[in-house]
Amino acid sequence: MLRLLIVLALLLGLLWWLRRRRRRARAEEPTLACDPLTVLQGNVHLYRRLPPALQERLLPRLQEFIRRIPFTGARGMQVTDEMRIIIAAQACIPTLGSEEYPFEALHGITLHPDEFLVEEQDEDESTGVVTEGYRALAGQSLDTDRVVLSWRDVQEAEVRDDGYNVVIHEITHFLEASRPGGDAAAHAALAASHAELCRAVDRGEPTLLDPYGAEDLTEFLAVAAEFFFERPRDLREQHPTLYVLLRDSFRLDPAEWPA
């Protein structure tokens, strides 16, 4: 009899814990003032290009992103739910090739109305002279745990057709920094593609990829990721090796998505 009472007490305790956990989960669900699907259909062209299976996978990941990641407005910027959905969608799309939630280390997103200034120091390697100044940025990944964005540039990605996407650019920086390492052969192939771009830029030739990618290998990867999602067919045609490298890395094949 005593054993039966102990078992019943344990079962009641388990039921109470499960009910409390469900209540807590419901309380933590994002309460958005607008319908995510309506915002995505009207404001995120990459969402409209996703195959139905990936569209279904995106929504819960987007909601988890919004629930976990705080958005902060800078310079008086008021961050709306629509802004959160637009940015979260573009941040999550590159991760849809994996079942794993990859943003554990991301602690926040700061949103500026427009480009923002950052202080920089530039050292001349030949003379050792250090020059201090400021540079205007559209986006920045800080200390592998925070992303800073210009809202105007986020919006521009929706209307431009030159491969530009500041969210994908900065999220690629974050993913690279938060998960270092990788396959040595893939790294060598990436370095070869970067060297190819550098040579073309030095010769003054027009390039599909933004010449900014010639800055260094890290920037090249972020620029290449922008084109992989924004102009995948062009990238596959002009840089097939780079396209395959990114396809295998992201585990996605956007050149095969609907036009």
Secondary structure, 3 states (H helix, E strand, C coil): CHHHHHHHHHHHHHHHHHHHHHHHHHHHCCCCCCCHHHHHHHHCHHHHHCCHHHHHHHHHHHHHHHHHCCEEECCCCCCCHHHHHHHHHHHHHHHCCCCCCCCCCCCEEEEECCCEEEEEEEECCCCCCEEEEEEEECEEEECCCEEEEEHHHHHHCCCCCCCCCHHHHHHHHHHHHHCCCCCHHHHHHHHHHHHHHHHHHHCCCCCCCCHHHHCCHHHHHHHHHHHHHHCHHHHHHHCHHHHHHHHHHHCCCHHHCCC
